Amino acid sequence: MDTSVKEEISFDGFSDWFIHATPLEPLWKNQPSYLVAQGSYLLGGVFTLIHALRGGGRLRYLWLATILHGLAVESICYVLPDVDNFWHSQTPLMFFGRRLPLHIILLYPCFIYQASIAAAQLRLSKWAEPFAVGLLVVLIDVPYDITSVKFVHWSWHDTDPNIADRHYWVPWNSYYFHLTFAASFAFWFHSIRRWLAPQIPKWQSSSIGIEVVSMVLASILGPLGGVLLFVPIYHPLHDMFHIHSEVTFFILLTFSVLLVWSEDRTLNRLESDSIRLRWRWLPLVALIVHYSVYMG
């Protein structure tokens, strides 16, 4: 029999369910580190947005697509019981039944946008670049995951076997998730546009209609592709042979590193794949703030 205490949250209409504000004073009193962390993502979100608008081309669509991708991922987690296994602490602004903090919406461009523009500098193949994006996202995510769980910025459920194997309180599958979902998103974001407008250089924007279609489809197919990437490694090894999740993650990590490294050793670079960035210091400052907050 379940003897745990459960409190049902009630909402005063749709608007109260959709968005809820909490005064800063009690939040600062109880979790000051959480507000500092939120500030770093608000800053990172603004800096990456300015960088995208200043850079032009497809960067603005990339930034917005990461937002849509994040909303799709978070919504799926709240709707499907099998993956509804975490809970964020309350923040000044919460969305979707007080489940989604504002800074988590901006976390996705802070992670995926920055990883994407960094990976683009390597001009890798269409198969290797998505995994480079995934690897960079994991590097950005590690201090966030470890520190946030320790300070109860969010918590994982203890009863889900898929997140039972942990490292410094963080499920190994969190890193697996970030790598695969980011890789899937990056693959679809570029592939769909390439299929719809094959003659246009990779980072040059096409018509608004084509870019919007590519952006929306990438945000939807990104989570689906990420789920499918759990199938060849994690599920057979963990579910059938009961192999620890640390092992399955490092198998994925090794494959990704070898793929990116081998592609980076080749000289087959296409000038049409190059990206010219303006105001490079903006994402660098955002990353410095990020690592200073979580590793300082």
Rosetta blueprint (number, residue, H / E / L):
1 M L
2 D L
3 T L
4 S L
5 V L
6 K L
7 E L
8 E L
9 I L
10 S L
11 F L
12 D L
13 G H
14 F H
15 S H
16 D H
17 W H
18 F H
19 I E
20 H E
21 A E
22 T L
23 P L
24 L H
25 E H
26 P H
27 L H
28 W H
29 K H
30 N H
31 Q L
32 P H
33 S H
34 Y H
35 L H
36 V H
37 A H
38 Q H
39 G H
40 S H
41 Y H
42 L H
43 L H
44 G H
45 G H
46 V H
47 F H
48 T H
49 L H
50 I H
51 H H
52 A H
53 L H
54 R H
55 G H
56 G L
57 G L
58 R L
59 L H
60 R H
61 Y H
62 L H
63 W H
64 L H
65 A H
66 T H
67 I H
68 L H
69 H H
70 G H
71 L H
72 A H
73 V H
74 E H
75 S H
76 I H
77 C H
78 Y H
79 V H
80 L L
81 P H
82 D H
83 V H
84 D L
85 N L
86 F E
87 W E
88 H E
89 S L
90 Q L
91 T L
92 P L
93 L E
94 M E
95 F E
96 F L
97 G L
98 R L
99 R L
100 L E
101 P E
102 L H
103 H H
104 I H
105 I H
106 L H
107 L H
108 Y H
109 P H
110 C H
111 F H
112 I H
113 Y H
114 Q H
115 A H
116 S H
117 I H
118 A H
119 A H
120 A H
121 Q L
122 L L
123 R L
124 L L
125 S L
126 K L
127 W L
128 A L
129 E H
130 P H
131 F H
132 A H
133 V H
134 G H
135 L H
136 L H
137 V H
138 V H
139 L H
140 I H
141 D H
142 V H
143 P H
144 Y H
145 D H
146 I H
147 T H
148 S H
149 V H
150 K H
151 F L
152 V L
153 H L
154 W E
155 S E
156 W E
157 H L
158 D L
159 T L
160 D L
161 P H
162 N H
163 I H
164 A L
165 D L
166 R E
167 H E
168 Y L
169 W L
170 V E
171 P E
172 W H
173 N H
174 S H
175 Y H
176 Y H
177 F H
178 H H
179 L H
180 T H
181 F H
182 A H
183 A H
184 S H
185 F H
186 A H
187 F H
188 W H
189 F H
190 H H
191 S H
192 I H
193 R H
194 R H
195 W H
196 L H
197 A L
198 P L
199 Q L
200 I L
201 P L
202 K L
203 W L
204 Q L
205 S L
206 S L
207 S L
208 I H
209 G H
210 I H
211 E H
212 V H
213 V H
214 S H
215 M H
216 V H
217 L H
218 A H
219 S H
220 I H
221 L H
222 G H
223 P H
224 L H
225 G H
226 G H
227 V H
228 L H
229 L L
230 F L
231 V L
232 P L
233 I L
234 Y H
235 H H
236 P H
237 L H
238 H H
239 D H
240 M H
241 F L
242 H L
243 I L
244 H L
245 S H
246 E H
247 V H
248 T H
249 F H
250 F H
251 I H
252 L H
253 L H
254 T H
255 F H
256 S H
257 V H
258 L H
259 L H
260 V H
261 W H
262 S H
263 E H
264 D H
265 R L
266 T L
267 L L
268 N L
269 R L
270 L L
271 E H
272 S H
273 D H
274 S L
275 I L
276 R L
277 L L
278 R L
279 W L
280 R L
281 W H
282 L H
283 P H
284 L H
285 V H
286 A H
287 L H
288 I H
289 V H
290 H H
291 Y H
292 S H
293 V H
294 Y H
295 M H
296 G L
